[in-house]
Amino acid sequence: MSNEIFQQLPDYLQHSLAKQGITEPTDIQQKMLPEALGGQSLIARSQTGTGKTLAFLLPMLASIDAGQKGLQAVVLAPTQELAMQIVDVAKELTADHPLQIGSFIGGANIKRQVERLKKQKPQIAVGTPGRLLELIEMKKLKVHEVKVVAVDEADRMIAELPSWEATLQIAKRAGRDTQFLFVSATIPADFQAQIADAVPFVVQVEAEGGLLQTETVEHLFVRADKRDRIDVARRIIHAENITKGLVFVNQLETVYETVDKFAFKGVKASALSSEQSKEERKQALQQFKQGDIHILVATDVAARGLDVENITHVIQVDAPSHPDSYLHRAGRTGRMGKAGTVITLIDKASEYKLEKYERDLKLTLQERFLTHGQLKA
C-alpha cells in the first residue's frame, strides 16, 4: 500500500526518489502526501529526522507547472542554514526536471537578490520570512498567485516573533485558494487560532510514535557538579570515542569556554554560534561534515534546523529548561532510525528537570557513571 503513495507523484519525482534509494514513504509522508496531493491545507507534527522535508516538498513540486513562468510555491524556514538545506533537497529532486528554484535568505546581499530576480523569476522561492517579506513589499516577488506555501519548523517560527509576524504577513498576501503546509516537531495548543485569519480551513496530522525516538536512541544522564560539567563532557567524549557529536550549552559565552577547554585537552571541537558570520558557520559545518572536527559546541539558537547525518551523540552540558528544547536537541541524533545517544549532565539544582522530561516527553532517562575512563551503568 505504502508504495502506491509515491505512485501518485509525477514520473520524474518517482525516478528521482528511486535514484536516491527511497522506496518506502516514512510515516509522516504516508499521512501527508495523499491529503496534500488532494490540495488540503495541513498542520503536520512529526519529530525531527522523520522525512518532513520530503513530506512537504514532494506534493509542492507535484503541483508546479514547469511550463508556467512565475512564482508558484514558497517555502519559509526559520534559519538560513535550514533554507539552504531545503534548496539542496529540492534541487536534487528536480535534477532531471529543471524548475527555477530561488533562495532568499536574510544576511545575504539583497541588491544581488534583486538583480537575480530581474534576470530570472523563480517558480519556487525558498527563504527566511523577513527577507521574503521584504522582497514582496518591494514588489520583486508576487505571491498572490502562489499555489502552495510551506512553513518548516513552525514551532521555531512562533518562538521568534519577527519571523512569525513576517510569516503571517506573507500568508495573508497569498490568494484565498493557496494551500498551506505547516510542519513542526511540536504544535502549540493555540496554533490553529493563530493562523485562522490567513488559513481558515486546515487539517492536523501526526506521525506515529512518541515525540522522541526511543527504540534507537538511548537517553542517559550523568551527575556532575556545575563547575566540573565541561570536563565531564570532555571525559565522556573520550570514553565513548565520539567522532561526530553535538555538545549543547545554554549561554553564548559558555560556547567558547567549552571549545577552548576541549581543544586544550586535544578534542577537535568548533563553535556554532549565532554571533558568527554566515561564512564562519558554513566553515564549521563543513569541517564537521567532513570529519576534520569531531564536536560542534552550540546553543539552541545556533542548532535550529541543523541537519547533519550520522551524529552519534548529543551531550547537554547544561540541561535545558524546557522539554521542547530537549526534544529539538535530542532530535539531532538517531535520525531515520539510526542509533544515537543523548547524555544530559545533571547537577543538584537541575535534578527536578529529569522528572519534567520523563513526564512531558514520555521518556525514561537512565543514569550512567564515569569510571576508569568508561561510561557504565
C-alpha positions in Angstrom: 0.0 0.0 0.0 2.7 2.5 1.0 4.4 2.4 -2.3 1.2 3.4 -4.0 1.6 6.8 -2.3 4.8 7.5 -4.3 3.0 6.3 -7.5 0.6 9.3 -7.2 3.6 11.6 -7.9 4.8 12.7 -11.3 7.2 10.3 -13.0 10.2 12.5 -12.7 9.8 12.6 -8.9 9.3 8.8 -8.7 12.6 8.4 -10.7 14.4 10.9 -8.5 13.3 9.1 -5.3 14.3 5.7 -6.8 17.7 7.1 -7.8 18.2 8.2 -4.1 17.2 4.8 -2.9 14.0 6.0 -1.3 11.4 3.3 -2.0 9.1 3.5 1.1 7.5 6.6 2.5 8.0 7.3 6.2 5.0 7.6 8.5 4.7 11.4 8.1 5.0 11.1 4.3 2.2 8.5 4.3 0.0 10.7 6.3 0.7 14.0 4.4 1.1 13.0 0.8 -2.4 11.8 -0.1 -4.0 14.8 1.7 -1.5 17.3 0.3 -1.7 16.0 -3.2 -5.5 16.5 -2.9 -4.9 20.2 -2.2 -5.7 20.1 1.5 -4.0 22.6 3.9 -2.3 20.7 6.7 -0.6 21.1 10.1 1.7 18.1 10.4 3.5 17.1 13.6 6.5 14.8 13.3 9.7 14.7 15.2 13.0 15.8 13.6 14.6 13.3 11.3 11.4 11.6 10.1 11.4 12.8 6.5 9.4 16.0 6.9 11.2 17.9 4.2 10.2 15.4 1.5 6.7 15.3 3.1 6.0 18.9 2.1 8.4 19.2 -0.9 7.0 16.3 -2.9 3.4 17.5 -3.0 4.6 21.0 -3.6 6.8 20.0 -6.6 4.0 17.9 -7.9 1.7 20.9 -8.1 4.1 23.0 -10.1 3.5 23.5 -13.8 7.0 23.5 -15.3 5.8 25.3 -18.4 4.3 28.2 -16.5 6.7 31.0 -15.7 6.4 33.0 -12.4 6.2 32.1 -8.7 4.1 29.1 -7.9 5.4 28.0 -4.5 7.1 29.4 -1.4 8.9 27.6 1.4 9.6 29.5 4.7 12.3 28.3 7.1 13.4 29.8 10.4 17.2 29.8 9.7 19.5 30.5 6.8 21.0 27.0 7.1 17.7 25.2 7.0 16.6 27.2 4.0 19.7 26.3 2.1 19.3 22.6 3.0 15.8 22.7 1.7 17.1 24.3 -1.6 19.6 21.4 -1.9 16.9 18.7 -1.4 14.6 20.5 -3.9 17.4 20.7 -6.5 18.3 17.1 -6.1 14.6 16.1 -6.6 14.3 18.2 -9.7 17.7 17.4 -11.3 16.1 15.9 -14.4 13.2 18.3 -14.5 14.6 21.7 -14.2 12.4 24.1 -12.2 13.6 27.6 -11.3 14.4 27.5 -7.6 15.5 30.7 -5.9 16.9 31.1 -2.4 16.3 34.4 -0.5 17.8 34.5 2.9 18.5 37.3 5.3 22.1 38.1 5.8 22.8 37.8 2.1 23.1 40.8 -0.1 19.5 42.0 -1.0 20.8 44.0 -4.1 22.2 40.9 -5.6 19.0 39.0 -4.9 17.0 41.8 -6.7 19.4 41.7 -9.6 18.9 38.0 -9.9 15.1 38.4 -9.8 15.3 40.8 -12.8 17.1 38.1 -14.9 15.1 35.1 -13.7 11.8 34.8 -11.8 11.8 31.6 -9.7 8.9 29.1 -9.8 9.8 28.2 -6.2 11.1 30.7 -3.6 12.8 29.3 -0.5 13.9 31.6 2.3 13.7 33.2 5.7 10.4 35.1 6.3 11.9 38.5 6.9 13.8 38.6 3.7 11.0 37.1 1.6 8.5 39.7 3.0 11.0 42.5 2.2 11.2 41.4 -1.4 7.4 41.0 -1.6 6.9 44.6 -0.2 9.4 45.8 -2.8 7.2 44.2 -5.4 10.1 42.0 -6.6 8.2 38.8 -5.7 4.5 38.3 -6.4 2.7 35.9 -4.0 -1.0 36.5 -4.8 -1.0 33.6 -7.4 1.1 31.2 -5.4 -0.4 27.7 -5.2 1.4 26.3 -2.1 3.1 27.9 0.9 5.1 25.5 3.2 6.3 26.6 6.6 9.0 24.4 8.1 9.7 24.2 11.8 6.6 26.3 12.5 7.1 26.0 16.3 10.5 27.6 15.9 9.0 30.4 13.9 6.4 31.1 16.6 9.1 31.4 19.2 10.7 34.3 17.3 8.1 37.0 17.0 9.6 38.9 14.0 9.8 35.7 11.9 6.3 34.7 12.9 4.8 38.1 12.1 6.5 38.1 8.7 5.2 34.5 8.1 1.6 35.7 8.9 2.0 38.7 6.6 3.1 36.5 3.7 0.2 34.1 4.4 -2.3 37.0 4.3 -0.9 38.2 0.9 -1.2 34.8 -0.7 -4.5 34.1 -2.6 -7.6 32.6 -0.9 -7.0 29.3 -2.7 -3.4 28.9 -1.6 -2.6 25.6 0.0 -0.6 25.8 3.3 1.6 23.0 4.7 2.9 23.6 8.2 5.4 21.1 9.6 6.6 21.1 13.1 8.1 18.8 15.8 5.7 20.3 18.3 2.4 22.1 17.8 1.4 24.8 20.2 -2.1 24.5 21.6 -3.4 27.7 20.0 -1.8 27.2 16.7 -5.0 26.9 14.6 -6.3 30.1 16.2 -3.1 31.9 15.3 -3.3 31.1 11.6 -7.1 31.2 11.3 -7.2 34.7 9.6 -4.9 33.5 6.8 -5.7 29.8 6.7 -9.3 29.3 7.7 -9.6 25.5 7.0 -6.7 23.3 7.9 -6.4 19.6 8.9 -4.0 18.3 11.5 -2.0 15.1 11.0 0.5 13.4 13.4 3.2 10.9 12.8 3.1 7.6 14.7 5.3 7.2 17.8 6.1 9.4 20.7 7.8 12.7 20.5 11.3 11.2 20.5 13.0 8.1 19.1 13.4 5.7 22.0 13.8 2.5 20.1 17.1 3.5 18.5 18.2 6.3 20.8 19.4 5.9 24.4 18.5 8.7 26.8 21.1 8.9 29.6 22.1 11.2 32.4 25.3 11.7 34.4 25.5 13.6 37.6 28.2 16.3 37.6 28.8 19.4 39.7 28.3 22.7 37.8 31.9 23.6 37.9 33.0 20.2 36.6 30.5 19.8 33.8 32.7 20.8 30.8 35.4 18.5 32.0 32.9 15.6 32.5 31.6 16.2 28.9 35.2 16.0 27.6 35.8 12.7 29.5 32.6 11.3 28.1 33.8 12.3 24.6 37.0 10.2 25.2 35.1 7.4 26.9 32.7 7.0 24.1 35.3 7.8 21.4 32.9 10.3 19.8 33.9 11.5 16.3 30.6 13.1 15.4 28.9 14.7 18.4 27.0 17.8 19.3 27.5 19.5 22.7 24.8 21.9 23.9 25.2 24.8 26.4 22.6 27.4 27.4 24.8 30.5 27.3 26.6 32.0 24.4 29.8 32.7 26.5 29.9 29.1 27.6 30.2 28.0 23.9 33.7 29.5 23.5 34.8 28.5 27.0 33.8 24.9 26.2 35.6 24.9 22.8 38.8 26.2 24.4 38.8 23.7 27.2 38.1 20.8 24.8 40.9 22.0 22.4 43.4 22.3 25.3 42.8 18.6 26.0 43.1 17.5 22.4 39.4 17.3 21.4 38.8 18.5 17.9 36.0 20.9 18.5 34.5 24.0 17.0 31.8 26.6 17.9 28.5 27.1 16.2 27.2 30.4 17.4 24.6 33.0 16.5 27.4 35.6 16.7 29.4 34.0 13.9 29.2 35.3 10.3 27.5 33.2 7.7 30.9 32.2 6.4 32.2 31.1 9.8 29.1 29.0 10.4 29.4 27.4 7.0 33.0 26.6 7.5 32.3 25.0 10.9 29.6 22.8 9.5 31.7 21.9 6.5 34.6 20.8 8.8 32.2 18.8 10.9 30.6 17.0 8.0 34.0 16.1 6.6 35.2 14.8 9.9 38.0 17.4 10.4 36.4 18.4 13.7 34.6 15.8 15.9 32.5 18.0 18.1 30.3 21.0 17.5 29.5 23.1 20.5 26.3 25.1 20.1 23.4 26.9 21.8 19.8 26.1 20.8 19.6 29.2 18.5 22.7 28.0 16.6 21.4 24.5 16.2 17.9 25.2 14.9 17.4 23.4 11.7 20.8 21.8 11.8 20.6 18.7 9.6 23.8 16.7 9.6 23.7 13.0 9.0 25.2 10.4 11.4 25.5 12.4 14.5 26.0 9.7 17.1 25.9 11.6 20.4 24.2 14.7 21.8 25.7 15.9 25.1 23.9 18.5 27.1 26.4 20.3 29.3 23.5 22.5 30.5 20.2 20.7 30.9 17.6 22.6 29.0 14.8 24.3 31.0 12.0 23.3 28.5 11.2 19.8 27.4 10.7 21.3 23.9 14.3 22.3 23.9 15.3 18.7 24.9 13.2 17.5 22.0 14.9 19.6 19.4 18.4 18.9 20.7 17.8 15.1 21.0 16.3 15.1 17.5 19.7 15.8 16.0 20.8 12.2 16.6 19.1 8.9 15.8 17.7 10.3 12.5 15.9 8.0 10.1 16.1 5.1 12.5 19.8 5.2 13.1 21.3 4.6 16.6 22.1 7.5 18.8 22.8 8.6 22.4 21.6 11.6 24.3 23.6 12.3 27.5 22.4 15.1 29.9 24.7 16.4 32.7 22.7 17.0 35.8 23.7 18.8 39.0 21.7 19.1 42.2 20.0 22.3 41.1 18.7 20.7 37.8 17.6 17.4 39.2 13.9 18.5 39.0 14.3 18.7 35.2 14.7 14.9 34.9 11.1 14.4 36.1 9.9 17.1 33.7 11.5 15.4 30.7 10.2 12.0 31.7 6.7 13.3 32.3 6.3 15.6 29.3 8.3 13.6 26.7 7.2 10.1 28.0 10.9 9.1 28.4 13.0 7.2 30.8 16.4 8.6 31.4 18.9 6.1 32.7 21.8 7.0 35.0 25.4 6.3 33.9 28.7 6.7 35.8 32.1 7.6 34.6 34.6 5.1 36.0 38.1 4.3 34.8 37.6 6.2 31.6 34.4 4.3 30.7 30.6 5.1 30.9 29.0 2.4 32.9 25.5 1.6 34.2 
